[in-house]
Amino acid sequence: MKKITILFGILGLLVTSCDDELTIFPEDSLSADTFFKTEADFEQAVNGAYVPLRTIVDNRAWLLGEMHSDNTYYARNVLFGATEQQEDIADFAIPSDNGVTTNTHVTNQYIQDYRIIARTNQILATIDEVELDAGAKANLKGQALFLRGYAYLELVRYFGSVPLHLVPVTTREEAALPLASSESIYAQIVTDVQEAIQLLPVKSQQTPGRVTSGAARTLLANVYMIQQNWAQAETLLREVVQSNEYSLMANYADAFSGNTANKNNAESVFEVQFKEGPEGLDGNFIYAFMPRPITAEEVASLTGTSNAQPVNGEGNNIPTPDIIAAYEAGDLRKNASIDSITLSGGFWKDGTYPIIKKFRDNHSLHNNHGMNWPVYRYSEVLLFLAEALNEQGDAEAATYLNLVRTRAGLGAAAGDLGEAIFNERRVELAFENKRWFDLVRTGRAVSVITAYGNRIKATPSDYYYPDGAAPRTNAFSNISLLYALPASESDLSPEF
């Protein structure tokens, strides 16, 4: 069985000539003109296009998507003061000037998405010119189109208007494109992903870890949900359901990969691949999610590692009292998603903090684990379908909602169905970086975050502030639906 082998260096060496005259490349010179010749060449290039996804979900997405919501917060360490930029994201206090910001996490998210775009643009500009097996070519091209569409979906949701690059950049001038409207970016995503759907195989015929036609349909349905194109979303989501390629895992906790087993399981529509070990394919996001300071022994109790080390700094992605209270009585997902740990050196109350449990699994080496990150799960397909149907007044919506609730040990939803679906998404997809986007697309972000910020400022001791500590004076002073663009990128372009 093939594995996705991640090659960092190969794509950094791919360059194209912008000379007007004919340029002859030596056969042993690695460039776009000499490299892209075989199926293996394109497979390596596509592998490289997946690479930034690991950096995004390991280091960025939980900051910009989950801690930038009312689901998680940070555990304040009064002896550690070097976390201002991530606190700014959690506190809705990111400084910006004339539409740009110097926040390093925002900048790095932007850079990683454009790395995906640059790599897929090189593939898409070249692949049709090369003779390859038709099935292999379709699969590789479909993956590139999906990845470019996904990167642009991230960018448009975070920033609104960004440059729309669709061909390889060969000069500095070509890099400085004007900002495209969000409408044109969404239109391009739709174009890319519609084509990807036709080119990609179904999950049972695809190499595990690579995107599929089901993943592409889910991505496109996600776009239509944002645009409130309910009927189009419904069509795609029904196709995913009727494909019989996916099913809910019997136990909620089993929907998540584990460190070595259960990856790309029946519920997985698309997940970012990690692998424990020395190859550089590992992740460490669960370490970022620990409250701190935490001793080596306390780390070992969470990870099972034999070489556990103490971790200092400030804890991140700590479940808020709000998300804890959102679970109904008897919801099996609560114990599968949230645990607690008592830190001997903890600064908050008696040192007992809630922690994210759903991504935790024992592994061998400190700061080196192999849990995959779920991007789309089948339960989200069902909840998207329930929402799309409900918005069209179709009573069948309750059927799909209750499939998810039954697995969670709950009965049929009561009350307003739209609110029930919205609340179900919160607990079903908790800590999977969905909450902020749900608040924005449903028009609730400003009101929900304003109330949340007021609660933190009124009772900071409920939100992991030690006695006597309080939120900064600028906390919740810049509640915006979009992030400002990176200042470092504006320095390179006259367009923004």
Secondary structure, DSSP 8 states (H G I E B T S, - for coil): -------SHHHHT------SS-----TTS-SHHHH--SHHHHHHHHHHHHHHHHHIIIIIHIIIIITTTTSEEEE--TT----HHHHHHHTT----BTTEE--HHHHHHHHHHHHHHHHHHHHHHHGGGS---HHHHHHHHHHHHHHHHHHHHHHHHHHSSEE---S---SHHHH---EE-HHHHHHHHHHHHHHHHHHS--GGGS-TTS--HHHHHHHHHHHHHHTT-HHHHHHHHHHHHHTT-----SSGGGGS--SSSSTT-TTEEEEE----STTS--B-HHHHTS-SSB-HHHHHHHH--TT---B-S-EEEEE-HHHHHHS-TT-HHHHHHEEEEE-TT--STTSEEEEE-TT----SBTTBB---EEEEEHHHHHHHHHHHHHHTT-TTHHHHHHHHHHHTT-----S-HHHHHHHHHHHHTTTSS-HHHHHHHTT-HHHHHHHHHHHHHH-GGGGT--TT----TTTTS---SS--EEHHHHTT-TT-
